[in-house]
Amino acid sequence: MTAAPAAARLVLLTRAECELCEHLLLELGRRRAREPIPAVTLVGVDAVPLLRRRWGLKVPVLLLDGERVCEQRLDVAELRRLLRL
């Protein structure tokens, strides 16, 4: 017997008062209404020093299971490819 694969996990790295972050989140919401895209967890990079050092200048950053999907703008083709939609 094999275990079912774990559900894909999307994380959006953001920061307060970030228009690009808000725009990317809205785009993801619209896309989720049409396609089976996993729920998105928001993580503020400024609250986690390691994330701030690695991604701080690139936010918003969308991660799928810890791997970068896109930065600043939603790359629909890449997201669909990684999710195998």
PyMOL Python script that loads the backbone (N, CA, C, O; Angstrom):
from pymol import cmd

cmd.read_pdbstr("""\
ATOM      1  N   MET A   1       0.850  -1.180   0.000  1.00  0.00           N
ATOM      2  CA  MET A   1       0.000   0.000   0.000  1.00  0.00           C
ATOM      3  C   MET A   1       0.891   1.237   0.000  1.00  0.00           C
ATOM      4  O   MET A   1       1.844   1.316   0.775  1.00  0.00           O
ATOM      5  N   THR A   2       0.583   2.212  -0.874  1.00  0.00           N
ATOM      6  CA  THR A   2       1.360   3.447  -0.914  1.00  0.00           C
ATOM      7  C   THR A   2       0.512   4.599  -0.411  1.00  0.00           C
ATOM      8  O   THR A   2      -0.712   4.600  -0.545  1.00  0.00           O
ATOM      9  N   ALA A   3       1.180   5.569   0.163  1.00  0.00           N
ATOM     10  CA  ALA A   3       0.479   6.742   0.676  1.00  0.00           C
ATOM     11  C   ALA A   3       0.126   7.673  -0.471  1.00  0.00           C
ATOM     12  O   ALA A   3       0.852   7.756  -1.462  1.00  0.00           O
ATOM     13  N   ALA A   4      -0.977   8.363  -0.332  1.00  0.00           N
ATOM     14  CA  ALA A   4      -1.362   9.363  -1.336  1.00  0.00           C
ATOM     15  C   ALA A   4      -0.368  10.516  -1.282  1.00  0.00           C
ATOM     16  O   ALA A   4       0.135  10.847  -0.208  1.00  0.00           O
ATOM     17  N   PRO A   5      -0.075  11.135  -2.434  1.00  0.00           N
ATOM     18  CA  PRO A   5       0.851  12.260  -2.418  1.00  0.00           C
ATOM     19  C   PRO A   5       0.278  13.419  -1.616  1.00  0.00           C
ATOM     20  O   PRO A   5      -0.931  13.649  -1.605  1.00  0.00           O
ATOM     21  N   ALA A   6       1.148  14.127  -0.960  1.00  0.00           N
ATOM     22  CA  ALA A   6       0.721  15.292  -0.185  1.00  0.00           C
ATOM     23  C   ALA A   6       0.226  16.376  -1.136  1.00  0.00           C
ATOM     24  O   ALA A   6       0.710  16.498  -2.261  1.00  0.00           O
ATOM     25  N   ALA A   7      -0.729  17.150  -0.677  1.00  0.00           N
ATOM     26  CA  ALA A   7      -1.248  18.250  -1.485  1.00  0.00           C
ATOM     27  C   ALA A   7      -0.157  19.293  -1.679  1.00  0.00           C
ATOM     28  O   ALA A   7       0.647  19.553  -0.784  1.00  0.00           O
ATOM     29  N   ALA A   8      -0.148  19.879  -2.866  1.00  0.00           N
ATOM     30  CA  ALA A   8       0.811  20.949  -3.144  1.00  0.00           C
ATOM     31  C   ALA A   8       0.531  22.119  -2.214  1.00  0.00           C
ATOM     32  O   ALA A   8      -0.616  22.377  -1.849  1.00  0.00           O
ATOM     33  N   ARG A   9       1.578  22.816  -1.840  1.00  0.00           N
ATOM     34  CA  ARG A   9       1.449  23.924  -0.901  1.00  0.00           C
ATOM     35  C   ARG A   9       1.999  25.189  -1.540  1.00  0.00           C
ATOM     36  O   ARG A   9       3.178  25.260  -1.885  1.00  0.00           O
ATOM     37  N   LEU A  10       1.136  26.189  -1.695  1.00  0.00           N
ATOM     38  CA  LEU A  10       1.549  27.485  -2.231  1.00  0.00           C
ATOM     39  C   LEU A  10       1.747  28.474  -1.090  1.00  0.00           C
ATOM     40  O   LEU A  10       0.918  28.584  -0.186  1.00  0.00           O
ATOM     41  N   VAL A  11       2.856  29.185  -1.155  1.00  0.00           N
ATOM     42  CA  VAL A  11       3.157  30.234  -0.176  1.00  0.00           C
ATOM     43  C   VAL A  11       3.473  31.499  -0.950  1.00  0.00           C
ATOM     44  O   VAL A  11       4.261  31.480  -1.895  1.00  0.00           O
ATOM     45  N   LEU A  12       2.856  32.595  -0.545  1.00  0.00           N
ATOM     46  CA  LEU A  12       3.152  33.892  -1.141  1.00  0.00           C
ATOM     47  C   LEU A  12       3.910  34.720  -0.114  1.00  0.00           C
ATOM     48  O   LEU A  12       3.378  35.069   0.940  1.00  0.00           O
ATOM     49  N   LEU A  13       5.163  35.030  -0.438  1.00  0.00           N
ATOM     50  CA  LEU A  13       5.975  35.875   0.430  1.00  0.00           C
ATOM     51  C   LEU A  13       5.633  37.321   0.126  1.00  0.00           C
ATOM     52  O   LEU A  13       5.706  37.761  -1.022  1.00  0.00           O
ATOM     53  N   THR A  14       5.260  38.055   1.163  1.00  0.00           N
ATOM     54  CA  THR A  14       4.758  39.417   0.992  1.00  0.00           C
ATOM     55  C   THR A  14       5.396  40.346   2.011  1.00  0.00           C
ATOM     56  O   THR A  14       6.223  39.941   2.829  1.00  0.00           O
ATOM     57  N   ARG A  15       4.988  41.594   1.934  1.00  0.00           N
ATOM     58  CA  ARG A  15       5.293  42.558   3.000  1.00  0.00           C
ATOM     59  C   ARG A  15       4.151  43.559   3.055  1.00  0.00           C
ATOM     60  O   ARG A  15       3.382  43.694   2.103  1.00  0.00           O
ATOM     61  N   ALA A  16       4.050  44.243   4.155  1.00  0.00           N
ATOM     62  CA  ALA A  16       2.974  45.211   4.363  1.00  0.00           C
ATOM     63  C   ALA A  16       3.064  46.336   3.332  1.00  0.00           C
ATOM     64  O   ALA A  16       4.148  46.757   2.928  1.00  0.00           O
ATOM     65  N   GLU A  17       1.893  46.801   2.925  1.00  0.00           N
ATOM     66  CA  GLU A  17       1.785  47.942   2.008  1.00  0.00           C
ATOM     67  C   GLU A  17       2.518  47.718   0.690  1.00  0.00           C
ATOM     68  O   GLU A  17       3.141  48.637   0.159  1.00  0.00           O
ATOM     69  N   CYS A  18       2.446  46.516   0.169  1.00  0.00           N
ATOM     70  CA  CYS A  18       3.100  46.151  -1.089  1.00  0.00           C
ATOM     71  C   CYS A  18       2.031  45.993  -2.169  1.00  0.00           C
ATOM     72  O   CYS A  18       1.287  45.012  -2.165  1.00  0.00           O
ATOM     73  N   GLU A  19       1.953  46.942  -3.082  1.00  0.00           N
ATOM     74  CA  GLU A  19       0.950  46.888  -4.144  1.00  0.00           C
ATOM     75  C   GLU A  19       1.139  45.677  -5.052  1.00  0.00           C
ATOM     76  O   GLU A  19       0.166  45.037  -5.449  1.00  0.00           O
ATOM     77  N   LEU A  20       2.384  45.367  -5.378  1.00  0.00           N
ATOM     78  CA  LEU A  20       2.642  44.189  -6.214  1.00  0.00           C
ATOM     79  C   LEU A  20       2.150  42.922  -5.521  1.00  0.00           C
ATOM     80  O   LEU A  20       1.607  42.025  -6.166  1.00  0.00           O
ATOM     81  N   CYS A  21       2.343  42.854  -4.206  1.00  0.00           N
ATOM     82  CA  CYS A  21       1.884  41.684  -3.441  1.00  0.00           C
ATOM     83  C   CYS A  21       0.366  41.562  -3.515  1.00  0.00           C
ATOM     84  O   CYS A  21      -0.167  40.475  -3.741  1.00  0.00           O
ATOM     85  N   GLU A  22      -0.317  42.670  -3.325  1.00  0.00           N
ATOM     86  CA  GLU A  22      -1.778  42.669  -3.368  1.00  0.00           C
ATOM     87  C   GLU A  22      -2.278  42.278  -4.760  1.00  0.00           C
ATOM     88  O   GLU A  22      -3.236  41.516  -4.884  1.00  0.00           O
ATOM     89  N   HIS A  23      -1.638  42.792  -5.794  1.00  0.00           N
ATOM     90  CA  HIS A  23      -2.032  42.490  -7.162  1.00  0.00           C
ATOM     91  C   HIS A  23      -1.833  40.993  -7.465  1.00  0.00           C
ATOM     92  O   HIS A  23      -2.714  40.359  -8.045  1.00  0.00           O
ATOM     93  N   LEU A  24      -0.692  40.437  -7.079  1.00  0.00           N
ATOM     94  CA  LEU A  24      -0.430  39.026  -7.332  1.00  0.00           C
ATOM     95  C   LEU A  24      -1.440  38.152  -6.585  1.00  0.00           C
ATOM     96  O   LEU A  24      -1.914  37.151  -7.122  1.00  0.00           O
ATOM     97  N   LEU A  25      -1.763  38.525  -5.365  1.00  0.00           N
ATOM     98  CA  LEU A  25      -2.742  37.766  -4.584  1.00  0.00           C
ATOM     99  C   LEU A  25      -4.119  37.803  -5.251  1.00  0.00           C
ATOM    100  O   LEU A  25      -4.813  36.787  -5.289  1.00  0.00           O
ATOM    101  N   LEU A  26      -4.519  38.965  -5.775  1.00  0.00           N
ATOM    102  CA  LEU A  26      -5.790  39.068  -6.489  1.00  0.00           C
ATOM    103  C   LEU A  26      -5.790  38.203  -7.742  1.00  0.00           C
ATOM    104  O   LEU A  26      -6.776  37.523  -8.027  1.00  0.00           O
ATOM    105  N   GLU A  27      -4.695  38.222  -8.490  1.00  0.00           N
ATOM    106  CA  GLU A  27      -4.589  37.382  -9.683  1.00  0.00           C
ATOM    107  C   GLU A  27      -4.711  35.897  -9.328  1.00  0.00           C
ATOM    108  O   GLU A  27      -5.385  35.137 -10.023  1.00  0.00           O
ATOM    109  N   LEU A  28      -4.053  35.496  -8.243  1.00  0.00           N
ATOM    110  CA  LEU A  28      -4.151  34.099  -7.799  1.00  0.00           C
ATOM    111  C   LEU A  28      -5.592  33.741  -7.440  1.00  0.00           C
ATOM    112  O   LEU A  28      -6.064  32.652  -7.766  1.00  0.00           O
ATOM    113  N   GLY A  29      -6.283  34.654  -6.773  1.00  0.00           N
ATOM    114  CA  GLY A  29      -7.671  34.424  -6.410  1.00  0.00           C
ATOM    115  C   GLY A  29      -8.553  34.230  -7.631  1.00  0.00           C
ATOM    116  O   GLY A  29      -9.401  33.338  -7.654  1.00  0.00           O
ATOM    117  N   ARG A  30      -8.356  35.061  -8.645  1.00  0.00           N
ATOM    118  CA  ARG A  30      -9.122  34.929  -9.891  1.00  0.00           C
ATOM    119  C   ARG A  30      -8.813  33.596 -10.570  1.00  0.00           C
ATOM    120  O   ARG A  30      -9.713  32.922 -11.072  1.00  0.00           O
ATOM    121  N   ARG A  31      -7.556  33.229 -10.580  1.00  0.00           N
ATOM    122  CA  ARG A  31      -7.138  31.980 -11.214  1.00  0.00           C
ATOM    123  C   ARG A  31      -7.716  30.789 -10.456  1.00  0.00           C
ATOM    124  O   ARG A  31      -8.152  29.817 -11.072  1.00  0.00           O
ATOM    125  N   ARG A  32      -7.725  30.857  -9.119  1.00  0.00           N
ATOM    126  CA  ARG A  32      -8.262  29.765  -8.299  1.00  0.00           C
ATOM    127  C   ARG A  32      -9.755  29.567  -8.542  1.00  0.00           C
ATOM    128  O   ARG A  32     -10.264  28.457  -8.387  1.00  0.00           O
ATOM    129  N   ALA A  33     -10.460  30.631  -8.920  1.00  0.00           N
ATOM    130  CA  ALA A  33     -11.892  30.514  -9.198  1.00  0.00           C
ATOM    131  C   ALA A  33     -12.143  29.698 -10.470  1.00  0.00           C
ATOM    132  O   ALA A  33     -13.239  29.171 -10.658  1.00  0.00           O
ATOM    133  N   ARG A  34     -11.132  29.591 -11.344  1.00  0.00           N
ATOM    134  CA  ARG A  34     -11.289  28.887 -12.619  1.00  0.00           C
ATOM    135  C   ARG A  34     -10.552  27.557 -12.681  1.00  0.00           C
ATOM    136  O   ARG A  34     -10.907  26.697 -13.487  1.00  0.00           O
ATOM    137  N   GLU A  35      -9.537  27.370 -11.848  1.00  0.00           N
ATOM    138  CA  GLU A  35      -8.695  26.175 -11.933  1.00  0.00           C
ATOM    139  C   GLU A  35      -8.441  25.608 -10.535  1.00  0.00           C
ATOM    140  O   GLU A  35      -8.562  26.327  -9.543  1.00  0.00           O
ATOM    141  N   PRO A  36      -8.091  24.324 -10.453  1.00  0.00           N
ATOM    142  CA  PRO A  36      -7.846  23.697  -9.144  1.00  0.00           C
ATOM    143  C   PRO A  36      -6.466  24.051  -8.581  1.00  0.00           C
ATOM    144  O   PRO A  36      -5.569  23.210  -8.517  1.00  0.00           O
ATOM    145  N   ILE A  37      -6.322  25.296  -8.182  1.00  0.00           N
ATOM    146  CA  ILE A  37      -5.059  25.764  -7.616  1.00  0.00           C
ATOM    147  C   ILE A  37      -5.177  25.689  -6.096  1.00  0.00           C
ATOM    148  O   ILE A  37      -6.204  26.085  -5.545  1.00  0.00           O
ATOM    149  N   PRO A  38      -4.159  25.193  -5.410  1.00  0.00           N
ATOM    150  CA  PRO A  38      -4.223  25.070  -3.940  1.00  0.00           C
ATOM    151  C   PRO A  38      -4.391  26.425  -3.247  1.00  0.00           C
ATOM    152  O   PRO A  38      -4.090  27.474  -3.816  1.00  0.00           O
ATOM    153  N   ALA A  39      -4.868  26.375  -2.031  1.00  0.00           N
ATOM    154  CA  ALA A  39      -4.972  27.580  -1.216  1.00  0.00           C
ATOM    155  C   ALA A  39      -3.584  28.182  -1.031  1.00  0.00           C
ATOM    156  O   ALA A  39      -2.573  27.483  -1.093  1.00  0.00           O
ATOM    157  N   VAL A  40      -3.558  29.478  -0.804  1.00  0.00           N
ATOM    158  CA  VAL A  40      -2.300  30.212  -0.673  1.00  0.00           C
ATOM    159  C   VAL A  40      -2.118  30.647   0.777  1.00  0.00           C
ATOM    160  O   VAL A  40      -3.026  31.216   1.384  1.00  0.00           O
ATOM    161  N   THR A  41      -0.939  30.375   1.321  1.00  0.00           N
ATOM    162  CA  THR A  41      -0.578  30.848   2.652  1.00  0.00           C
ATOM    163  C   THR A  41       0.285  32.094   2.487  1.00  0.00           C
ATOM    164  O   THR A  41       1.250  32.087   1.723  1.00  0.00           O
ATOM    165  N   LEU A  42      -0.057  33.156   3.197  1.00  0.00           N
ATOM    166  CA  LEU A  42       0.728  34.389   3.142  1.00  0.00           C
ATOM    167  C   LEU A  42       1.767  34.386   4.254  1.00  0.00           C
ATOM    168  O   LEU A  42       1.468  34.056   5.401  1.00  0.00           O
ATOM    169  N   VAL A  43       2.996  34.761   3.894  1.00  0.00           N
ATOM    170  CA  VAL A  43       4.078  34.850   4.872  1.00  0.00           C
ATOM    171  C   VAL A  43       4.761  36.194   4.681  1.00  0.00           C
ATOM    172  O   VAL A  43       5.211  36.512   3.581  1.00  0.00           O
ATOM    173  N   GLY A  44       4.840  36.979   5.738  1.00  0.00           N
ATOM    174  CA  GLY A  44       5.516  38.268   5.689  1.00  0.00           C
ATOM    175  C   GLY A  44       7.025  38.081   5.809  1.00  0.00           C
ATOM    176  O   GLY A  44       7.506  37.555   6.812  1.00  0.00           O
ATOM    177  N   VAL A  45       7.775  38.509   4.793  1.00  0.00           N
ATOM    178  CA  VAL A  45       9.227  38.305   4.814  1.00  0.00           C
ATOM    179  C   VAL A  45       9.907  39.111   5.913  1.00  0.00           C
ATOM    180  O   VAL A  45      10.955  38.707   6.416  1.00  0.00           O
ATOM    181  N   ASP A  46       9.328  40.240   6.290  1.00  0.00           N
ATOM    182  CA  ASP A  46       9.988  41.090   7.289  1.00  0.00           C
ATOM    183  C   ASP A  46       9.941  40.498   8.695  1.00  0.00           C
ATOM    184  O   ASP A  46      10.687  40.927   9.575  1.00  0.00           O
ATOM    185  N   ALA A  47       9.071  39.518   8.909  1.00  0.00           N
ATOM    186  CA  ALA A  47       8.958  38.877  10.222  1.00  0.00           C
ATOM    187  C   ALA A  47       9.961  37.736  10.406  1.00  0.00           C
ATOM    188  O   ALA A  47      10.155  37.248  11.519  1.00  0.00           O
ATOM    189  N   VAL A  48      10.594  37.316   9.314  1.00  0.00           N
ATOM    190  CA  VAL A  48      11.508  36.172   9.367  1.00  0.00           C
ATOM    191  C   VAL A  48      12.846  36.600   8.754  1.00  0.00           C
ATOM    192  O   VAL A  48      12.949  36.705   7.532  1.00  0.00           O
ATOM    193  N   PRO A  49      13.876  36.852   9.580  1.00  0.00           N
ATOM    194  CA  PRO A  49      15.143  37.373   9.058  1.00  0.00           C
ATOM    195  C   PRO A  49      15.728  36.587   7.882  1.00  0.00           C
ATOM    196  O   PRO A  49      16.235  37.189   6.935  1.00  0.00           O
ATOM    197  N   LEU A  50      15.667  35.270   7.927  1.00  0.00           N
ATOM    198  CA  LEU A  50      16.204  34.470   6.828  1.00  0.00           C
ATOM    199  C   LEU A  50      15.454  34.741   5.517  1.00  0.00           C
ATOM    200  O   LEU A  50      16.069  34.880   4.460  1.00  0.00           O
ATOM    201  N   LEU A  51      14.131  34.813   5.599  1.00  0.00           N
ATOM    202  CA  LEU A  51      13.339  35.117   4.405  1.00  0.00           C
ATOM    203  C   LEU A  51      13.610  36.529   3.909  1.00  0.00           C
ATOM    204  O   LEU A  51      13.697  36.762   2.703  1.00  0.00           O
ATOM    205  N   ARG A  52      13.741  37.465   4.830  1.00  0.00           N
ATOM    206  CA  ARG A  52      14.020  38.855   4.448  1.00  0.00           C
ATOM    207  C   ARG A  52      15.339  38.953   3.701  1.00  0.00           C
ATOM    208  O   ARG A  52      15.430  39.664   2.701  1.00  0.00           O
ATOM    209  N   ARG A  53      16.372  38.243   4.176  1.00  0.00           N
ATOM    210  CA  ARG A  53      17.676  38.269   3.497  1.00  0.00           C
ATOM    211  C   ARG A  53      17.604  37.620   2.121  1.00  0.00           C
ATOM    212  O   ARG A  53      18.180  38.129   1.160  1.00  0.00           O
ATOM    213  N   ARG A  54      16.901  36.504   2.028  1.00  0.00           N
ATOM    214  CA  ARG A  54      16.872  35.765   0.762  1.00  0.00           C
ATOM    215  C   ARG A  54      15.934  36.382  -0.277  1.00  0.00           C
ATOM    216  O   ARG A  54      16.277  36.453  -1.457  1.00  0.00           O
ATOM    217  N   TRP A  55      14.746  36.831   0.160  1.00  0.00           N
ATOM    218  CA  TRP A  55      13.713  37.240  -0.784  1.00  0.00           C
ATOM    219  C   TRP A  55      13.280  38.699  -0.653  1.00  0.00           C
ATOM    220  O   TRP A  55      12.475  39.164  -1.461  1.00  0.00           O
ATOM    221  N   GLY A  56      13.778  39.424   0.321  1.00  0.00           N
ATOM    222  CA  GLY A  56      13.269  40.749   0.652  1.00  0.00           C
ATOM    223  C   GLY A  56      13.150  41.728  -0.496  1.00  0.00           C
ATOM    224  O   GLY A  56      12.176  42.478  -0.558  1.00  0.00           O
ATOM    225  N   LEU A  57      14.109  41.746  -1.405  1.00  0.00           N
ATOM    226  CA  LEU A  57      14.069  42.689  -2.522  1.00  0.00           C
ATOM    227  C   LEU A  57      13.260  42.164  -3.700  1.00  0.00           C
ATOM    228  O   LEU A  57      13.074  42.878  -4.685  1.00  0.00           O
ATOM    229  N   LYS A  58      12.779  40.936  -3.614  1.00  0.00           N
ATOM    230  CA  LYS A  58      12.100  40.303  -4.748  1.00  0.00           C
ATOM    231  C   LYS A  58      10.600  40.125  -4.531  1.00  0.00           C
ATOM    232  O   LYS A  58       9.913  39.633  -5.426  1.00  0.00           O
ATOM    233  N   VAL A  59      10.077  40.506  -3.382  1.00  0.00           N
ATOM    234  CA  VAL A  59       8.656  40.264  -3.092  1.00  0.00           C
ATOM    235  C   VAL A  59       7.775  41.003  -4.083  1.00  0.00           C
ATOM    236  O   VAL A  59       8.146  42.070  -4.573  1.00  0.00           O
ATOM    237  N   PRO A  60       6.626  40.449  -4.377  1.00  0.00           N
ATOM    238  CA  PRO A  60       6.117  39.170  -3.913  1.00  0.00           C
ATOM    239  C   PRO A  60       6.815  38.001  -4.596  1.00  0.00           C
ATOM    240  O   PRO A  60       7.244  38.095  -5.746  1.00  0.00           O
ATOM    241  N   VAL A  61       6.916  36.913  -3.869  1.00  0.00           N
ATOM    242  CA  VAL A  61       7.494  35.673  -4.402  1.00  0.00           C
ATOM    243  C   VAL A  61       6.497  34.560  -4.122  1.00  0.00           C
ATOM    244  O   VAL A  61       6.043  34.382  -2.992  1.00  0.00           O
ATOM    245  N   LEU A  62       6.163  33.812  -5.172  1.00  0.00           N
ATOM    246  CA  LEU A  62       5.259  32.679  -5.034  1.00  0.00           C
ATOM    247  C   LEU A  62       6.089  31.404  -5.017  1.00  0.00           C
ATOM    248  O   LEU A  62       6.873  31.148  -5.930  1.00  0.00           O
ATOM    249  N   LEU A  63       5.905  30.600  -3.958  1.00  0.00           N
ATOM    250  CA  LEU A  63       6.620  29.336  -3.808  1.00  0.00           C
ATOM    251  C   LEU A  63       5.623  28.186  -3.863  1.00  0.00           C
ATOM    252  O   LEU A  63       4.520  28.275  -3.322  1.00  0.00           O
ATOM    253  N   LEU A  64       6.022  27.122  -4.516  1.00  0.00           N
ATOM    254  CA  LEU A  64       5.238  25.896  -4.542  1.00  0.00           C
ATOM    255  C   LEU A  64       6.082  24.819  -3.897  1.00  0.00           C
ATOM    256  O   LEU A  64       7.124  24.434  -4.426  1.00  0.00           O
ATOM    257  N   ASP A  65       5.633  24.334  -2.757  1.00  0.00           N
ATOM    258  CA  ASP A  65       6.381  23.331  -1.995  1.00  0.00           C
ATOM    259  C   ASP A  65       7.829  23.778  -1.764  1.00  0.00           C
ATOM    260  O   ASP A  65       8.755  22.971  -1.839  1.00  0.00           O
ATOM    261  N   GLY A  66       8.011  25.070  -1.482  1.00  0.00           N
ATOM    262  CA  GLY A  66       9.324  25.616  -1.166  1.00  0.00           C
ATOM    263  C   GLY A  66      10.166  26.046  -2.352  1.00  0.00           C
ATOM    264  O   GLY A  66      11.237  26.624  -2.170  1.00  0.00           O
ATOM    265  N   GLU A  67       9.698  25.771  -3.574  1.00  0.00           N
ATOM    266  CA  GLU A  67      10.451  26.133  -4.782  1.00  0.00           C
ATOM    267  C   GLU A  67       9.820  27.362  -5.434  1.00  0.00           C
ATOM    268  O   GLU A  67       8.596  27.488  -5.484  1.00  0.00           O
ATOM    269  N   ARG A  68      10.661  28.261  -5.932  1.00  0.00           N
ATOM    270  CA  ARG A  68      10.185  29.496  -6.553  1.00  0.00           C
ATOM    271  C   ARG A  68       9.382  29.200  -7.814  1.00  0.00           C
ATOM    272  O   ARG A  68       9.817  28.444  -8.683  1.00  0.00           O
ATOM    273  N   VAL A  69       8.208  29.806  -7.897  1.00  0.00           N
ATOM    274  CA  VAL A  69       7.383  29.748  -9.100  1.00  0.00           C
ATOM    275  C   VAL A  69       7.602  31.026  -9.901  1.00  0.00           C
ATOM    276  O   VAL A  69       7.868  30.991 -11.103  1.00  0.00           O
ATOM    277  N   CYS A  70       7.483  32.166  -9.198  1.00  0.00           N
ATOM    278  CA  CYS A  70       7.650  33.452  -9.870  1.00  0.00           C
ATOM    279  C   CYS A  70       7.895  34.542  -8.824  1.00  0.00           C
ATOM    280  O   CYS A  70       7.688  34.352  -7.626  1.00  0.00           O
ATOM    281  N   GLU A  71       8.341  35.675  -9.326  1.00  0.00           N
ATOM    282  CA  GLU A  71       8.589  36.850  -8.487  1.00  0.00           C
ATOM    283  C   GLU A  71       7.890  38.045  -9.117  1.00  0.00           C
ATOM    284  O   GLU A  71       7.888  38.198 -10.338  1.00  0.00           O
ATOM    285  N   GLN A  72       7.311  38.873  -8.300  1.00  0.00           N
ATOM    286  CA  GLN A  72       6.708  40.154  -8.645  1.00  0.00           C
ATOM    287  C   GLN A  72       5.467  40.073  -9.521  1.00  0.00           C
ATOM    288  O   GLN A  72       4.511  40.802  -9.255  1.00  0.00           O
ATOM    289  N   ARG A  73       5.423  39.249 -10.528  1.00  0.00           N
ATOM    290  CA  ARG A  73       4.254  39.079 -11.393  1.00  0.00           C
ATOM    291  C   ARG A  73       3.912  37.588 -11.466  1.00  0.00           C
ATOM    292  O   ARG A  73       4.800  36.735 -11.454  1.00  0.00           O
ATOM    293  N   LEU A  74       2.615  37.287 -11.541  1.00  0.00           N
ATOM    294  CA  LEU A  74       2.193  35.900 -11.627  1.00  0.00           C
ATOM    295  C   LEU A  74       2.558  35.332 -12.990  1.00  0.00           C
ATOM    296  O   LEU A  74       2.162  35.868 -14.024  1.00  0.00           O
ATOM    297  N   ASP A  75       3.309  34.255 -12.980  1.00  0.00           N
ATOM    298  CA  ASP A  75       3.657  33.529 -14.199  1.00  0.00           C
ATOM    299  C   ASP A  75       2.699  32.341 -14.287  1.00  0.00           C
ATOM    300  O   ASP A  75       2.968  31.264 -13.754  1.00  0.00           O
ATOM    301  N   VAL A  76       1.578  32.562 -14.970  1.00  0.00           N
ATOM    302  CA  VAL A  76       0.518  31.560 -15.034  1.00  0.00           C
ATOM    303  C   VAL A  76       1.022  30.280 -15.688  1.00  0.00           C
ATOM    304  O   VAL A  76       0.747  29.183 -15.202  1.00  0.00           O
ATOM    305  N   ALA A  77       1.752  30.415 -16.780  1.00  0.00           N
ATOM    306  CA  ALA A  77       2.243  29.234 -17.495  1.00  0.00           C
ATOM    307  C   ALA A  77       3.139  28.378 -16.597  1.00  0.00           C
ATOM    308  O   ALA A  77       3.019  27.153 -16.589  1.00  0.00           O
ATOM    309  N   GLU A  78       4.030  29.016 -15.846  1.00  0.00           N
ATOM    310  CA  GLU A  78       4.925  28.272 -14.951  1.00  0.00           C
ATOM    311  C   GLU A  78       4.151  27.623 -13.807  1.00  0.00           C
ATOM    312  O   GLU A  78       4.421  26.478 -13.446  1.00  0.00           O
ATOM    313  N   LEU A  79       3.198  28.342 -13.241  1.00  0.00           N
ATOM    314  CA  LEU A  79       2.386  27.780 -12.161  1.00  0.00           C
ATOM    315  C   LEU A  79       1.614  26.569 -12.665  1.00  0.00           C
ATOM    316  O   LEU A  79       1.593  25.530 -12.005  1.00  0.00           O
ATOM    317  N   ARG A  80       0.982  26.690 -13.824  1.00  0.00           N
ATOM    318  CA  ARG A  80       0.226  25.572 -14.391  1.00  0.00           C
ATOM    319  C   ARG A  80       1.158  24.381 -14.693  1.00  0.00           C
ATOM    320  O   ARG A  80       0.799  23.227 -14.462  1.00  0.00           O
ATOM    321  N   ARG A  81       2.341  24.680 -15.206  1.00  0.00           N
ATOM    322  CA  ARG A  81       3.301  23.608 -15.511  1.00  0.00           C
ATOM    323  C   ARG A  81       3.693  22.858 -14.245  1.00  0.00           C
ATOM    324  O   ARG A  81       3.704  21.627 -14.226  1.00  0.00           O
ATOM    325  N   LEU A  82       4.012  23.596 -13.194  1.00  0.00           N
ATOM    326  CA  LEU A  82       4.438  22.968 -11.942  1.00  0.00           C
ATOM    327  C   LEU A  82       3.308  22.193 -11.259  1.00  0.00           C
ATOM    328  O   LEU A  82       3.544  21.176 -10.607  1.00  0.00           O
ATOM    329  N   LEU A  83       2.087  22.684 -11.419  1.00  0.00           N
ATOM    330  CA  LEU A  83       0.935  21.995 -10.840  1.00  0.00           C
ATOM    331  C   LEU A  83       0.410  20.887 -11.751  1.00  0.00           C
ATOM    332  O   LEU A  83      -0.486  20.129 -11.380  1.00  0.00           O
ATOM    333  N   ARG A  84       0.987  20.810 -12.953  1.00  0.00           N
ATOM    334  CA  ARG A  84       0.584  19.824 -13.959  1.00  0.00           C
ATOM    335  C   ARG A  84      -0.890  19.955 -14.318  1.00  0.00           C
ATOM    336  O   ARG A  84      -1.628  18.971 -14.375  1.00  0.00           O
ATOM    337  N   LEU A  85      -1.300  21.205 -14.558  1.00  0.00           N
ATOM    338  CA  LEU A  85      -2.709  21.461 -14.949  1.00  0.00           C
ATOM    339  C   LEU A  85      -2.844  21.435 -16.452  1.00  0.00           C
ATOM    340  O   LEU A  85      -3.941  21.626 -16.977  1.00  0.00           O
TER     341      LEU A  85
END
""", "prot")
cmd.dss("prot")
cmd.show_as("cartoon", "prot")
cmd.util.cbc("prot")
cmd.orient("prot")
